[in-house]
Amino acid sequence: MFGVPLEKIKKGNPEYELRQKGKVAELALGYQGGAGALVQMGALEKGLTEEELPDIVSRWRQSNKRIVDLWHTIQNSVVNCLKTGQTQAMQKGIFFSLENGNLVITLPSKRQLFYVGARLEIGQFNNKSIIYMGQNQTTKKWEKIPTYGGKLTENIVQAVARDCLAESLKNLTGAGYRVLFHIHDEIIAEVPKDDNRFSLENAINLMCKVPEWAEGLPLNADGFTSDYYKKE
């Protein structure tokens, strides 16, 4: 984002102040967020000024052009699907289709996401907005919900991540690990001490086994052993 070598971003160097800008940008901007997303992520509390935010958004998008392209590709695919009623295909087995008036996104795993009553409506800037029916997360009421390329990207990315975790759970339980629970991307298993069949290294290898539908996806994991549950 700032054209500064990574090794200079360390305490004691003047460039270290860029770390906070980069961190909040990475957390806030991956799904088409703008200055408002940076504020929601605490940018102002972390010492950034409102005047800096548009430049940070611009720098992040310039540095992550493939991600920006993905937002637009997904947006265009959904719009074309809703306009024509024809299935739209992307790489890696992602499809957009209409079924009984609902937008359906088929994931690489073949699991599907449904958007009830999806359609195009003229938005406030005279552009066509993607609308579907769902529960407002604040009011809990059933109402029209707008969405867009970045938000749909988030839905797809999080769903694929969940599918990867599900595969890891299957791999671990299939190998005899006693999985007690899981939290987001973390799995907690109870294992007997000093039993090499249930080593941490083996658990990590099982979690990093790439599903058939995700060929080429770089997966990695880390972990630790403890006598009780805690955050590392």
C-alpha positions as a Markdown table, in Angstrom:
| # | Residue | x | y | z |
|---|---|---|---|---|
| 1 | Met | 0.0 | 0.0 | 0.0 |
| 2 | Phe | 2.8 | 2.5 | 0.9 |
| 3 | Gly | 5.7 | 1.1 | -1.2 |
| 4 | Val | 7.7 | 0.5 | 2.0 |
| 5 | Pro | 9.8 | -2.8 | 2.4 |
| 6 | Leu | 8.1 | -5.0 | 5.0 |
| 7 | Glu | 11.3 | -5.3 | 7.1 |
| 8 | Lys | 11.1 | -1.6 | 7.8 |
| 9 | Ile | 7.7 | -1.9 | 9.5 |
| 10 | Lys | 9.1 | -2.6 | 13.0 |
| 11 | Lys | 9.2 | -0.8 | 16.3 |
| 12 | Gly | 11.7 | 2.0 | 16.4 |
| 13 | Asn | 11.5 | 2.9 | 12.8 |
| 14 | Pro | 9.4 | 5.9 | 11.6 |
| 15 | Glu | 7.7 | 3.5 | 9.1 |
| 16 | Tyr | 6.2 | 1.6 | 12.0 |
| 17 | Glu | 3.3 | 4.1 | 12.1 |
| 18 | Leu | 2.1 | 2.6 | 8.8 |
| 19 | Arg | 1.4 | -0.8 | 10.4 |
| 20 | Gln | -1.8 | 0.4 | 12.0 |
| 21 | Lys | -3.0 | 1.9 | 8.8 |
| 22 | Gly | -2.3 | -1.3 | 6.9 |
| 23 | Lys | -3.9 | -3.5 | 9.6 |
| 24 | Val | -7.2 | -1.6 | 9.9 |
| 25 | Ala | -7.4 | -1.4 | 6.1 |
| 26 | Glu | -6.9 | -5.2 | 5.7 |
| 27 | Leu | -9.6 | -5.9 | 8.3 |
| 28 | Ala | -12.1 | -3.4 | 6.9 |
| 29 | Leu | -11.7 | -3.2 | 3.1 |
| 30 | Gly | -11.7 | -6.8 | 1.8 |
| 31 | Tyr | -15.4 | -6.8 | 1.0 |
| 32 | Gln | -15.7 | -3.5 | -0.8 |
| 33 | Gly | -15.9 | -1.4 | 2.3 |
| 34 | Gly | -15.0 | 2.3 | 2.2 |
| 35 | Ala | -14.2 | 5.1 | 4.7 |
| 36 | Gly | -17.3 | 4.1 | 6.7 |
| 37 | Ala | -16.0 | 0.6 | 7.1 |
| 38 | Leu | -12.7 | 1.9 | 8.4 |
| 39 | Val | -14.5 | 4.0 | 11.0 |
| 40 | Gln | -16.6 | 1.0 | 12.1 |
| 41 | Met | -13.4 | -1.0 | 12.4 |
| 42 | Gly | -12.0 | 1.6 | 14.8 |
| 43 | Ala | -9.7 | 3.6 | 12.5 |
| 44 | Leu | -10.3 | 6.9 | 14.3 |
| 45 | Glu | -9.7 | 5.3 | 17.8 |
| 46 | Lys | -6.4 | 3.9 | 16.5 |
| 47 | Gly | -5.1 | 7.4 | 15.6 |
| 48 | Leu | -6.1 | 7.8 | 12.0 |
| 49 | Thr | -7.9 | 11.0 | 10.9 |
| 50 | Glu | -11.0 | 11.2 | 8.7 |
| 51 | Glu | -9.0 | 13.1 | 6.1 |
| 52 | Glu | -6.7 | 10.1 | 5.7 |
| 53 | Leu | -9.4 | 7.5 | 5.1 |
| 54 | Pro | -10.2 | 8.0 | 1.4 |
| 55 | Asp | -6.5 | 7.7 | 0.5 |
| 56 | Ile | -6.2 | 4.5 | 2.5 |
| 57 | Val | -9.2 | 3.0 | 0.7 |
| 58 | Ser | -7.6 | 4.0 | -2.6 |
| 59 | Arg | -4.2 | 2.6 | -1.7 |
| 60 | Trp | -5.7 | -0.7 | -0.5 |
| 61 | Arg | -7.7 | -1.2 | -3.7 |
| 62 | Gln | -4.7 | -0.3 | -5.9 |
| 63 | Ser | -2.7 | -2.9 | -4.0 |
| 64 | Asn | -5.4 | -5.6 | -4.3 |
| 65 | Lys | -6.7 | -5.3 | -7.8 |
| 66 | Arg | -7.5 | -9.1 | -8.1 |
| 67 | Ile | -9.8 | -8.8 | -5.1 |
| 68 | Val | -11.5 | -5.7 | -6.6 |
| 69 | Asp | -11.9 | -7.6 | -9.9 |
| 70 | Leu | -13.6 | -10.4 | -7.9 |
| 71 | Trp | -16.2 | -8.1 | -6.4 |
| 72 | His | -17.1 | -6.8 | -9.9 |
| 73 | Thr | -17.1 | -10.3 | -11.5 |
| 74 | Ile | -19.5 | -11.6 | -8.8 |
| 75 | Gln | -21.7 | -8.4 | -9.1 |
| 76 | Asn | -21.9 | -8.7 | -12.9 |
| 77 | Ser | -22.6 | -12.4 | -12.7 |
| 78 | Val | -25.5 | -11.9 | -10.3 |
| 79 | Val | -27.0 | -9.0 | -12.3 |
| 80 | Asn | -26.8 | -11.0 | -15.5 |
| 81 | Cys | -28.4 | -14.0 | -13.8 |
| 82 | Leu | -31.3 | -11.9 | -12.5 |
| 83 | Lys | -31.7 | -10.1 | -15.9 |
| 84 | Thr | -31.7 | -13.1 | -18.1 |
| 85 | Gly | -32.7 | -16.0 | -15.8 |
| 86 | Gln | -29.7 | -17.9 | -17.2 |
| 87 | Thr | -27.1 | -19.7 | -15.1 |
| 88 | Gln | -23.8 | -17.8 | -14.9 |
| 89 | Ala | -20.6 | -19.8 | -14.3 |
| 90 | Met | -17.4 | -18.7 | -12.6 |
| 91 | Gln | -14.1 | -20.5 | -12.2 |
| 92 | Lys | -13.6 | -23.1 | -9.5 |
| 93 | Gly | -17.2 | -24.4 | -9.7 |
| 94 | Ile | -19.1 | -21.4 | -8.6 |
| 95 | Phe | -22.5 | -20.9 | -10.3 |
| 96 | Phe | -25.3 | -18.4 | -10.0 |
| 97 | Ser | -28.8 | -19.5 | -10.9 |
| 98 | Leu | -32.5 | -18.7 | -10.4 |
| 99 | Glu | -34.8 | -21.3 | -8.8 |
| 100 | Asn | -38.4 | -20.5 | -8.1 |
| 101 | Gly | -37.6 | -16.8 | -7.9 |
| 102 | Asn | -34.7 | -17.3 | -5.6 |
| 103 | Leu | -31.0 | -16.5 | -6.4 |
| 104 | Val | -28.9 | -19.6 | -5.8 |
| 105 | Ile | -25.1 | -19.5 | -5.4 |
| 106 | Thr | -23.6 | -23.0 | -5.8 |
| 107 | Leu | -20.3 | -23.3 | -4.1 |
| 108 | Pro | -17.3 | -25.5 | -5.2 |
| 109 | Ser | -18.4 | -28.0 | -2.5 |
| 110 | Lys | -21.9 | -28.1 | -4.2 |
| 111 | Arg | -23.5 | -26.6 | -1.1 |
| 112 | Gln | -25.8 | -23.8 | -2.0 |
| 113 | Leu | -26.6 | -20.3 | -0.7 |
| 114 | Phe | -30.2 | -19.0 | -1.2 |
| 115 | Tyr | -31.4 | -15.4 | -1.5 |
| 116 | Val | -35.2 | -15.4 | -1.3 |
| 117 | Gly | -37.1 | -13.4 | -3.9 |
| 118 | Ala | -33.9 | -11.8 | -5.3 |
| 119 | Arg | -34.5 | -9.2 | -8.0 |
| 120 | Leu | -33.1 | -5.9 | -9.4 |
| 121 | Glu | -34.5 | -2.6 | -8.4 |
| 122 | Ile | -33.6 | 1.0 | -9.3 |
| 123 | Gly | -31.5 | 2.4 | -6.6 |
| 124 | Gln | -31.0 | 5.9 | -5.2 |
| 125 | Phe | -28.4 | 6.7 | -7.8 |
| 126 | Asn | -30.6 | 5.4 | -10.7 |
| 127 | Asn | -28.6 | 2.2 | -10.9 |
| 128 | Lys | -29.8 | -1.3 | -10.6 |
| 129 | Ser | -29.5 | -2.6 | -7.0 |
| 130 | Ile | -29.6 | -6.3 | -6.0 |
| 131 | Ile | -32.4 | -6.9 | -3.5 |
| 132 | Tyr | -33.6 | -10.0 | -1.7 |
| 133 | Met | -35.9 | -10.8 | 1.2 |
| 134 | Gly | -34.4 | -11.6 | 4.6 |
| 135 | Gln | -34.2 | -10.9 | 8.3 |
| 136 | Asn | -32.8 | -7.5 | 9.3 |
| 137 | Gln | -30.0 | -8.4 | 11.7 |
| 138 | Thr | -30.8 | -5.3 | 13.8 |
| 139 | Thr | -34.6 | -5.2 | 13.9 |
| 140 | Lys | -35.1 | -8.9 | 13.4 |
| 141 | Lys | -37.9 | -8.0 | 11.0 |
| 142 | Trp | -38.4 | -9.7 | 7.6 |
| 143 | Glu | -37.8 | -7.1 | 4.9 |
| 144 | Lys | -36.0 | -6.2 | 1.7 |
| 145 | Ile | -32.2 | -6.3 | 2.0 |
| 146 | Pro | -29.8 | -4.8 | -0.5 |
| 147 | Thr | -26.6 | -6.5 | -1.4 |
| 148 | Tyr | -23.7 | -5.9 | -3.8 |
| 149 | Gly | -20.6 | -7.6 | -5.2 |
| 150 | Gly | -18.4 | -7.1 | -2.1 |
| 151 | Lys | -21.0 | -8.4 | 0.3 |
| 152 | Leu | -21.7 | -11.4 | -2.0 |
| 153 | Thr | -18.0 | -12.0 | -2.1 |
| 154 | Glu | -17.9 | -12.1 | 1.7 |
| 155 | Asn | -20.8 | -14.6 | 1.8 |
| 156 | Ile | -19.0 | -16.9 | -0.7 |
| 157 | Val | -15.6 | -16.6 | 1.0 |
| 158 | Gln | -17.1 | -17.3 | 4.5 |
| 159 | Ala | -19.2 | -20.2 | 3.2 |
| 160 | Val | -16.2 | -21.8 | 1.5 |
| 161 | Ala | -14.1 | -21.4 | 4.6 |
| 162 | Arg | -16.9 | -23.1 | 6.6 |
| 163 | Asp | -16.9 | -26.0 | 4.1 |
| 164 | Cys | -13.1 | -26.3 | 4.6 |
| 165 | Leu | -13.6 | -26.5 | 8.3 |
| 166 | Ala | -16.3 | -29.1 | 7.9 |
| 167 | Glu | -13.9 | -31.2 | 5.8 |
| 168 | Ser | -11.3 | -30.9 | 8.6 |
| 169 | Leu | -13.8 | -32.0 | 11.2 |
| 170 | Lys | -14.6 | -35.1 | 9.1 |
| 171 | Asn | -10.9 | -35.9 | 8.6 |
| 172 | Leu | -10.2 | -35.6 | 12.4 |
| 173 | Thr | -13.2 | -37.6 | 13.5 |
| 174 | Gly | -12.5 | -40.2 | 10.9 |
| 175 | Ala | -9.0 | -40.6 | 12.3 |
| 176 | Gly | -10.3 | -41.1 | 15.8 |
| 177 | Tyr | -9.9 | -37.6 | 17.3 |
| 178 | Arg | -12.6 | -36.7 | 19.8 |
| 179 | Val | -13.7 | -33.3 | 18.7 |
| 180 | Leu | -15.5 | -31.5 | 21.5 |
| 181 | Phe | -16.5 | -28.3 | 19.8 |
| 182 | His | -15.3 | -25.7 | 17.3 |
| 183 | Ile | -15.3 | -21.9 | 17.2 |
| 184 | His | -15.2 | -20.1 | 13.9 |
| 185 | Asp | -11.9 | -21.5 | 12.3 |
| 186 | Glu | -10.8 | -23.3 | 15.5 |
| 187 | Ile | -11.3 | -27.0 | 16.4 |
| 188 | Ile | -10.9 | -28.3 | 20.0 |
| 189 | Ala | -10.3 | -32.0 | 20.5 |
| 190 | Glu | -9.7 | -34.0 | 23.6 |
| 191 | Val | -6.9 | -36.5 | 23.2 |
| 192 | Pro | -5.0 | -39.0 | 25.4 |
| 193 | Lys | -1.6 | -37.9 | 26.6 |
| 194 | Asp | 1.6 | -39.5 | 25.1 |
| 195 | Asp | -0.3 | -41.2 | 22.3 |
| 196 | Asn | 1.5 | -40.6 | 19.0 |
| 197 | Arg | -1.6 | -41.5 | 17.0 |
| 198 | Phe | -3.2 | -38.2 | 18.2 |
| 199 | Ser | -0.3 | -35.9 | 17.9 |
| 200 | Leu | -0.7 | -32.2 | 17.2 |
| 201 | Glu | 1.4 | -32.6 | 14.0 |
| 202 | Asn | -1.0 | -35.3 | 12.8 |
| 203 | Ala | -4.0 | -33.2 | 13.6 |
| 204 | Ile | -2.6 | -30.3 | 11.6 |
| 205 | Asn | -1.8 | -32.6 | 8.6 |
| 206 | Leu | -5.4 | -33.8 | 8.6 |
| 207 | Met | -6.7 | -30.2 | 8.8 |
| 208 | Cys | -4.5 | -29.2 | 5.8 |
| 209 | Lys | -5.7 | -32.0 | 3.6 |
| 210 | Val | -7.2 | -30.2 | 0.6 |
| 211 | Pro | -10.7 | -31.3 | -0.3 |
| 212 | Glu | -11.2 | -32.7 | -3.8 |
| 213 | Trp | -13.4 | -29.7 | -4.8 |
| 214 | Ala | -10.7 | -27.2 | -3.6 |
| 215 | Glu | -7.8 | -28.5 | -5.7 |
| 216 | Gly | -5.0 | -25.8 | -5.6 |
| 217 | Leu | -6.3 | -24.0 | -2.5 |
| 218 | Pro | -3.4 | -23.3 | -0.1 |
| 219 | Leu | -4.4 | -24.5 | 3.3 |
| 220 | Asn | -2.4 | -24.1 | 6.5 |
| 221 | Ala | -3.1 | -24.6 | 10.2 |
| 222 | Asp | -1.5 | -24.2 | 13.6 |
| 223 | Gly | -2.2 | -25.3 | 17.1 |
| 224 | Phe | -1.1 | -26.1 | 20.6 |
| 225 | Thr | -1.8 | -28.6 | 23.4 |
| 226 | Ser | -3.1 | -27.6 | 26.8 |
| 227 | Asp | -4.7 | -29.2 | 29.8 |
| 228 | Tyr | -7.7 | -26.8 | 29.5 |
| 229 | Tyr | -9.2 | -24.7 | 26.9 |
| 230 | Lys | -7.8 | -21.2 | 26.3 |
| 231 | Lys | -6.9 | -18.7 | 23.6 |
| 232 | Glu | -3.3 | -18.9 | 22.6 |
